Amino acid sequence: MAIICAFYWDYNSYGKALPIGAISIIAIALIAITGATNPNNSTEAINDALSGFSNQLIWLIGISIMISVSLNKTGLVCSSSDLI
């Protein structure tokens, strides 16, 4: 609910939505602070909030997206396809 409120507040204030990175950081912080996943143990709640970063597949997907975006922005994709 807080994420929806943050999106709505920023959209009405500045005319555009918060970037996905900002929404993600807010969501991770809210999970860790509120202890929504493990209300009795704050250490486990923080571990639950950050557990997704320990998966190597997530890092592989993220890095491959960053590389593809950077190749598109620099124009190396077009120049390398002309060579083939």
Backbone as CSV, one residue per row, in Angstrom:
resi,resn,N_x,N_y,N_z,CA_x,CA_y,CA_z,C_x,C_y,C_z
1,MET,0.818,-1.186,0.000,0.000,0.000,0.000,0.866,1.256,0.000
2,ALA,1.973,1.214,0.733,2.859,2.375,0.796,3.500,2.648,-0.558
3,ILE,3.763,1.591,-1.320,4.361,1.766,-2.640,3.372,2.471,-3.562
4,ILE,2.115,2.088,-3.479,1.088,2.737,-4.297,0.957,4.204,-3.885
5,CYS,1.019,4.480,-2.597,0.944,5.864,-2.123,2.144,6.669,-2.589
6,ALA,3.336,6.070,-2.559,4.535,6.771,-3.027,4.436,7.064,-4.514
7,PHE,3.926,6.112,-5.284,3.732,6.319,-6.712,2.738,7.446,-6.959
8,TYR,1.626,7.420,-6.249,0.576,8.423,-6.430,1.070,9.803,-6.024
9,TRP,1.779,9.887,-4.903,2.275,11.172,-4.422,3.249,11.778,-5.411
10,ASP,4.192,10.994,-5.898,5.183,11.534,-6.810,4.547,11.886,-8.154
11,TYR,3.591,11.087,-8.595,2.942,11.353,-9.873,2.175,12.672,-9.822
12,ASN,1.490,12.920,-8.734,0.709,14.148,-8.625,1.577,15.355,-8.310
13,SER,2.732,15.152,-7.707,3.595,16.268,-7.358,4.414,16.752,-8.550
14,TYR,4.988,15.835,-9.289,5.917,16.203,-10.344,5.440,15.823,-11.737
15,GLY,4.357,15.099,-11.858,3.834,14.740,-13.154,4.428,13.488,-13.747
16,LYS,5.242,12.773,-12.985,5.777,11.506,-13.484,5.956,10.551,-12.303
17,ALA,6.032,9.283,-12.604,6.145,8.263,-11.559,7.584,8.159,-11.068
18,LEU,7.742,7.601,-9.879,9.080,7.315,-9.371,9.727,6.249,-10.236
19,PRO,11.042,6.302,-10.399,11.725,5.245,-11.158,11.620,3.904,-10.426
20,ILE,11.750,2.823,-11.177,11.605,1.489,-10.597,12.662,1.225,-9.524
21,GLY,13.838,1.809,-9.665,14.872,1.644,-8.641,14.457,2.241,-7.306
22,ALA,13.854,3.415,-7.358,13.396,4.066,-6.123,12.261,3.280,-5.478
23,ILE,11.339,2.790,-6.285,10.239,1.980,-5.755,10.794,0.712,-5.114
24,SER,11.793,0.104,-5.734,12.387,-1.128,-5.194,13.062,-0.880,-3.855
25,ILE,13.814,0.202,-3.759,14.501,0.512,-2.498,13.482,0.794,-1.397
26,ILE,12.424,1.521,-1.737,11.375,1.795,-0.744,10.719,0.491,-0.290
27,ALA,10.448,-0.408,-1.234,9.798,-1.680,-0.884,10.700,-2.533,0.004
28,ILE,11.978,-2.628,-0.328,12.912,-3.422,0.491,13.031,-2.826,1.884
29,ALA,13.123,-1.505,1.962,13.231,-0.850,3.268,11.968,-1.068,4.100
30,LEU,10.798,-0.977,3.468,9.549,-1.186,4.210,9.420,-2.619,4.714
31,ILE,9.829,-3.583,3.911,9.783,-4.979,4.358,10.720,-5.179,5.543
32,ALA,11.920,-4.589,5.462,12.885,-4.753,6.551,12.435,-4.025,7.819
33,ILE,11.902,-2.824,7.671,11.518,-2.023,8.841,10.266,-2.572,9.516
34,THR,9.264,-2.910,8.734,8.004,-3.363,9.332,8.056,-4.810,9.805
35,GLY,8.997,-5.594,9.263,9.081,-6.994,9.655,7.899,-7.799,9.164
36,ALA,7.399,-7.469,7.979,6.200,-8.119,7.452,6.397,-9.610,7.211
37,THR,7.600,-10.035,6.889,7.832,-11.446,6.596,8.080,-12.267,7.849
38,ASN,8.612,-11.636,8.879,8.906,-12.342,10.126,8.752,-11.354,11.287
39,PRO,7.549,-11.177,11.801,7.306,-10.125,12.792,7.995,-10.328,14.138
40,ASN,8.363,-11.543,14.472,8.952,-11.790,15.788,10.465,-11.606,15.824
41,ASN,11.118,-11.616,14.666,12.569,-11.552,14.632,12.994,-10.532,13.588
42,SER,13.535,-9.395,14.041,13.886,-8.324,13.105,15.071,-8.708,12.214
43,THR,16.001,-9.515,12.733,17.147,-9.943,11.924,16.689,-10.817,10.772
44,GLU,15.770,-11.711,11.025,15.249,-12.571,9.956,14.432,-11.772,8.947
45,ALA,13.742,-10.732,9.403,12.981,-9.890,8.481,13.908,-9.163,7.517
46,ILE,15.038,-8.677,8.019,16.034,-8.033,7.149,16.632,-9.046,6.190
47,ASN,16.930,-10.243,6.688,17.459,-11.296,5.813,16.455,-11.666,4.726
48,ASP,15.178,-11.715,5.076,14.144,-12.011,4.082,14.057,-10.915,3.027
49,ALA,14.179,-9.660,3.462,14.076,-8.542,2.523,15.236,-8.534,1.529
50,LEU,16.394,-8.964,1.969,17.588,-8.938,1.108,17.916,-10.283,0.484
51,SER,17.108,-11.291,0.713,17.434,-12.639,0.239,17.428,-12.766,-1.276
52,GLY,16.663,-11.942,-1.966,16.611,-12.022,-3.425,17.929,-11.678,-4.092
53,PHE,18.765,-10.886,-3.419,20.044,-10.501,-4.004,21.077,-11.611,-3.938
54,SER,20.806,-12.681,-3.209,21.771,-13.776,-3.110,21.640,-14.757,-4.272
55,ASN,20.592,-14.640,-5.058,20.373,-15.531,-6.189,21.209,-15.054,-7.378
56,GLN,22.052,-15.940,-7.915,22.938,-15.573,-9.015,22.174,-15.302,-10.306
57,LEU,21.024,-15.917,-10.487,20.251,-15.710,-11.705,19.746,-14.273,-11.805
58,ILE,19.368,-13.681,-10.691,18.909,-12.290,-10.684,20.035,-11.367,-11.134
59,TRP,21.240,-11.601,-10.642,22.383,-10.791,-11.057,22.683,-10.966,-12.540
60,LEU,22.575,-12.201,-13.049,22.818,-12.457,-14.466,21.810,-11.702,-15.335
61,ILE,20.552,-11.738,-14.959,19.520,-11.033,-15.722,19.752,-9.528,-15.667
62,GLY,20.033,-9.006,-14.493,20.259,-7.567,-14.347,21.454,-7.073,-15.137
63,ILE,22.557,-7.801,-15.065,23.762,-7.396,-15.795,23.552,-7.512,-17.298
64,SER,22.848,-8.552,-17.749,22.602,-8.683,-19.190,21.710,-7.559,-19.706
65,ILE,20.749,-7.113,-18.910,19.909,-5.980,-19.317,20.744,-4.709,-19.388
66,MET,21.627,-4.502,-18.405,22.482,-3.311,-18.426,23.417,-3.302,-19.630
67,ILE,23.972,-4.454,-19.968,24.866,-4.538,-21.126,24.099,-4.279,-22.409
68,SER,22.903,-4.848,-22.550,22.124,-4.651,-23.780,21.699,-3.195,-23.942
69,VAL,21.321,-2.542,-22.847,20.938,-1.131,-22.931,22.139,-0.279,-23.310
70,SER,23.291,-0.567,-22.717,24.479,0.227,-23.036,24.933,0.001,-24.471
71,LEU,24.817,-1.215,-24.978,25.172,-1.453,-26.368,24.222,-0.731,-27.318
72,ASN,22.961,-0.701,-26.994,22.002,0.034,-27.825,22.252,1.535,-27.798
73,LYS,22.580,2.083,-26.620,22.818,3.525,-26.508,24.078,3.957,-27.241
74,THR,25.109,3.130,-27.233,26.354,3.498,-27.892,26.325,3.261,-29.391
75,GLY,25.376,2.478,-29.865,25.290,2.193,-31.285,26.161,1.047,-31.728
76,LEU,26.761,0.330,-30.818,27.622,-0.797,-31.180,26.824,-1.958,-31.764
77,VAL,25.558,-2.049,-31.435,24.732,-3.117,-31.955,24.563,-2.948,-33.466
78,CYS,24.297,-1.730,-33.891,24.096,-1.459,-35.318,25.388,-1.659,-36.097
79,SER,26.506,-1.176,-35.541,27.764,-1.275,-36.273,28.255,-2.730,-36.332
80,SER,28.002,-3.510,-35.297,28.437,-4.907,-35.334,27.553,-5.757,-36.231
81,SER,26.280,-5.382,-36.370,25.406,-6.142,-37.254,25.730,-5.868,-38.720
82,ASP,26.321,-4.723,-39.026,26.718,-4.425,-40.389,27.891,-5.300,-40.818
83,LEU,28.706,-5.734,-39.854,29.865,-6.568,-40.166,29.479,-7.991,-40.511
84,ILE,28.342,-8.425,-40.026,27.937,-9.826,-40.231,27.365,-10.045,-41.574
